[in-house]
Amino acid sequence: MEIADRYEINEGILREIVSLSPDEQAEVLRHVIQCGLTVKQVKDMLNPQPTDGDEISDRYPKAFRQLLKASRETQTMSGAELFSMFAAEEGNTQVAYARLWSLYNLINDALQAANPPGQ
């Protein structure tokens, strides 16, 4: 919570994250600081509204829906562990590197498309 004091984080945001683990709080605060998130955006991020699953299923490939779910667990795995997992799955470190690089480029394009305020 020292970070929250240092960056004068809105009290409403703090109320939203108080029930999270310390690691999760730090991750949310990092996003708040980097992207200038509002209380509503933090609420939406922590409590996503259910959507029509059929529409999502028809519109996006299953692998990308799984990527979305995996992104919620980023604090549980290190980059080295992720690379090891890719290398084991691919059976080749060069192919693993290429796959990660492709994923990096896709995520970078998504971040540019999002164009967060203050960036």
C-alpha positions as CSV (number, residue, x, y, z in Angstrom):
1,M,0.0,0.0,0.0
2,E,3.1,2.3,0.1
3,I,2.7,2.5,-3.7
4,A,-0.9,3.7,-3.3
5,D,0.2,6.4,-1.0
6,R,3.2,7.5,-3.2
7,Y,1.0,7.7,-6.3
8,E,-2.1,9.1,-4.4
9,I,-4.3,6.3,-5.7
10,N,-8.1,7.0,-5.5
11,E,-9.7,5.6,-2.4
12,G,-12.4,3.9,-4.5
13,I,-9.7,1.9,-6.3
14,L,-8.2,0.8,-3.0
15,R,-11.6,-0.4,-1.8
16,E,-11.8,-2.6,-4.9
17,I,-8.5,-4.2,-4.3
18,V,-8.4,-4.6,-0.6
19,S,-9.7,-8.2,-0.7
20,L,-7.0,-9.3,-3.2
21,S,-3.7,-11.0,-2.2
22,P,-0.7,-8.7,-1.8
23,D,0.7,-9.9,-5.2
24,E,-2.6,-9.3,-6.9
25,Q,-2.9,-5.8,-5.3
26,A,0.6,-4.9,-6.6
27,E,-0.3,-6.1,-10.1
28,V,-3.5,-4.1,-10.2
29,L,-1.8,-1.0,-8.8
30,R,0.9,-1.3,-11.5
31,H,-1.9,-1.3,-14.1
32,V,-3.6,1.6,-12.5
33,I,-0.4,3.7,-12.4
34,Q,0.8,2.7,-15.9
35,C,-2.6,3.1,-17.7
36,G,-4.3,5.6,-15.5
37,L,-7.2,3.4,-14.8
38,T,-10.4,4.7,-13.2
39,V,-12.4,3.1,-10.4
40,K,-14.9,1.9,-13.0
41,Q,-12.2,0.3,-15.1
42,V,-10.7,-1.4,-12.1
43,K,-14.2,-2.7,-11.1
44,D,-14.7,-4.0,-14.7
45,M,-11.2,-5.6,-14.7
46,L,-11.8,-7.4,-11.4
47,N,-15.4,-8.3,-12.0
48,P,-15.9,-8.9,-15.7
49,Q,-19.5,-9.0,-16.8
50,P,-20.7,-12.2,-18.2
51,T,-21.1,-12.1,-22.0
52,D,-23.0,-14.3,-24.4
53,G,-20.7,-17.3,-24.4
54,D,-22.0,-18.5,-27.8
55,E,-21.1,-15.2,-29.4
56,I,-17.6,-15.4,-27.9
57,S,-17.2,-19.1,-28.9
58,D,-18.3,-18.4,-32.5
59,R,-16.2,-15.3,-32.9
60,Y,-12.8,-16.3,-31.4
61,P,-10.8,-19.5,-31.6
62,K,-10.7,-21.6,-28.5
63,A,-6.9,-21.1,-28.2
64,F,-7.3,-17.3,-27.9
65,R,-10.0,-17.7,-25.3
66,Q,-7.6,-19.9,-23.4
67,L,-4.9,-17.3,-23.7
68,L,-7.2,-14.8,-22.1
69,K,-7.8,-17.2,-19.2
70,A,-4.0,-17.8,-18.9
71,S,-3.3,-14.1,-18.8
72,R,-5.2,-14.0,-15.4
73,E,-2.5,-16.2,-14.0
74,T,0.6,-14.2,-15.0
75,Q,1.9,-13.8,-11.4
76,T,2.1,-17.6,-10.9
77,M,4.8,-18.2,-13.6
78,S,8.2,-16.7,-14.4
79,G,9.3,-15.9,-17.9
80,A,11.9,-18.7,-17.6
81,E,9.3,-21.2,-16.7
82,L,7.1,-20.1,-19.6
83,F,10.0,-20.5,-22.0
84,S,10.8,-24.0,-20.5
85,M,7.2,-25.0,-21.0
86,F,7.2,-23.8,-24.7
87,A,10.5,-25.5,-25.3
88,A,9.3,-28.8,-23.8
89,E,6.1,-28.6,-25.8
90,E,7.8,-27.8,-29.1
91,G,10.8,-30.1,-28.4
92,N,13.1,-27.4,-29.8
93,T,14.3,-24.1,-28.2
94,Q,14.5,-22.2,-31.5
95,V,10.9,-23.1,-32.3
96,A,9.9,-22.1,-28.8
97,Y,11.7,-18.8,-29.1
98,A,9.9,-18.2,-32.5
99,R,6.5,-19.0,-31.0
100,L,7.1,-16.7,-28.0
101,W,8.3,-13.9,-30.4
102,S,5.1,-14.3,-32.4
103,L,3.1,-14.1,-29.3
104,Y,5.0,-11.0,-28.1
105,N,4.3,-9.3,-31.4
106,L,0.6,-10.1,-31.2
107,I,0.4,-8.8,-27.6
108,N,2.4,-5.7,-28.6
109,D,0.0,-5.0,-31.5
110,A,-3.0,-5.4,-29.0
111,L,-1.4,-2.9,-26.6
112,Q,-0.9,-0.4,-29.4
113,A,-4.6,-0.9,-30.5
114,A,-5.7,-0.4,-27.0
115,N,-3.9,3.0,-26.9
116,P,-4.2,3.4,-23.1
117,P,-4.4,7.0,-21.8
118,G,-1.1,8.6,-20.8
119,Q,0.9,6.3,-22.9
